[in-house]
Amino acid sequence: NENMVTTDRDHVAHCDNKGDMMHNNQLNQQVIHSWHPTDHSKNIYIKDDDPLTFYRRPVRRSTDAIRGRYGYTQGYHAWKLKWLTPRGSHAVAGVGTKDAVLHCKGYTTLIEQDVQSWGWDITNKISYSSGRKSLTYYPAMAHDYQSPCEIIVYLDMENGNLSFEADGKYLGICCTGLHGKCLYPMVSEVYGNAEVSIIYLGNRRPGQDVANLYTWNPDDRSANICVLEDDLHSCQRQKAVQSTDAIRCNRNIERGRHIWQLTWRGDLGSHSVAGVGSSAERLHCTGYTSLVGSSVNSWGWNISKKVLIHANVEQGHYPILNQLPDDNLNNDNGSNSLSQELARMKKFCVILDMDRGTLSYEVNGINLGIAFHGLQGKILYPMISTIIGDCKVTIDYIGEQPAASNAKTPLLFYSRHGLNGILSPDYTIASRKNAVSQFDAATFMSNRPLQDNELFQLRIDNVMTRWNGSLQIGLTKGSPASLEFPRSLVGMQQYPNWILSDNNLYIHGQRQSSYHHQGLHCLKMGDYFGISRWANGQVHVYLNGKDLGVIANDVTNNVYAIINLYGNCDCATIVPEGNENIPPEILAHGEKAIAAYNQASQFDCRRVRRIRFVILSKEQLARQTI
């Protein structure tokens, strides 16, 4: 729930001990929030063998500083600083903007000369705010106070203040007036050979024990599950016949990116499920089932069967191993370590990113990919459900890692869709499953609401001549998690909606006057068609980049894109605006491939040629085999 501006994500650590997922995840998060590898004085560098630590060269008469990778604009943040060497005469810890000075001549308190930084001169026990020296000592103690080699920095962007903790004692507020700024962790040093490490502690306030923030709730569970009196992190299911039981966490999650680890002790059975749910999700039912995921109020991963479940419908197998990088899957001896761990499936991490509206899972430090989209705006609790007697499940909350403010969730198709629909593993290509025998029921929606002026654009990948009609496209207030997908969008009355079918506009199921463009039945393979809701409430449609005009007015925000691959249009791909000229073969490989293609195109650009070909064989092979 705290916005950040990111600069670089290089040097992310990789833990060789893949059996310890919690350590791996924590280490990676610490590195991601550590010192920036290039944003520092020329006399400072990051140690090759320790990306959390910087080293200052022994340069005479020089004061040098370094910034962190992330700049924070909202919320609560904490990080630990550890001096591995003496501090010297002017050691300063604090925060600064992107424009804060990183070097000056002489030995000085660097932030004393800079209105873009705030902090604590630890050696001289003085605080500075925007270049102004405090009139009293900090902390407000005796002159002989000596700070230890480790301190904790607390940045409270909600109240606009900076404070510190040392030796387990909160030292009070050091600087105020930080509202409306984007601030980075900073340290300045004058000591030759100085080494300072940083460890990000996440969303944390003074005196707050992060590990105990989230535990199982003794008052929000099935009667067949008990929370251990001496350990609220562990719950155990009692033996019960023909019963499925669940438990919720003690705190809900509305914003931010939260990570917790689950450890399963005992058999998994056929219905052990980990996920999230609202307070409306039931905690007990008769019979054996996947309780988490059994309604529209919860989303779960059945770790026994390796399938995703929502609204009591299996959403598909998870993870899809062939979509994961090969170097994440194998041991040094070539064996598939992830498959082995998935077979045991006793310990894993759950990652709920409410800013992006996604739920994903991690095993052995390997992110298995996004399991669910479209969770923004909900209030969710960590949950598990099981059918096994004496099964014990422990939750360990790792922390909150806020998402970057400049990182926008990619616009994809939502995982749930119409009965005759099928999606590519990366959720960018939608197809009609039985295109030859069935002309409808291939309804798809975007994974999140469209932002103001954002274009939802499709490339038409295949057009048949077998049916009448073509693509249906529009906007709806309904959520893809709860909408009952119709066979056709024409006449749909669930939730407010604005649907374009051929050249007819339907608003909340009622046909309006015909639209003046040629009609969607004229779309050809390779055409681009898109829809956008402008900030003024107008809805515009686009054909091959050309604005065809307004089709609706006074449409409020928080609307999802919805399409039906109807009639002769049976396949389409989401193509972000600006990527129309990039070959689909490049688009299919994601952002890195697009960036490489764009870079290569600056030096040489040649037209892509495509030809049809026929495979001939001496033997009578089935079409499916070919």
Salt bridges, closest charged atoms under 4 A:
ASP8 OD1 - ARG69 NH1 3.55
ASP39 OD2 - ARG67 NE 2.69
ASP39 OD2 - LYS98 NZ 2.94
ASP64 OD2 - ARG56 NE 2.79
ASP64 OD1 - HIS103 ND1 2.96
GLU150 OE1 - LYS80 NZ 3.82
GLU150 OE2 - LYS82 NZ 3.50
GLU195 OE1 - LYS47 NZ 3.21
ASP220 OD2 - ARG248 NE 2.72
ASP231 OD1 - HIS233 ND1 3.34
ASP245 OD2 - ARG237 NE 2.76
ASP245 OD1 - HIS284 ND1 2.95
GLU341 OE1 - ARG344 NH2 2.69
ASP353 OD2 - ARG356 NE 3.98
ASP390 OD2 - LYS239 NZ 3.74
GLU400 OE2 - HIS258 NE2 3.65
ASP440 OD1 - ARG487 NH2 3.12
ASP452 OD1 - ARG533 NH1 2.51
GLU454 OE2 - LYS408 NZ 3.79
GLU454 OE2 - ARG448 NH2 2.67
ASP461 OD1 - ARG459 NE 2.75
ASP502 OD1 - HIS521 ND1 2.62
ASP527 OD2 - LYS524 NZ 3.57
ASP547 OD2 - HIS540 ND1 2.91
GLU585 OE1 - ARG610 NH2 2.98
ASP604 OD2 - ARG606 NE 3.05
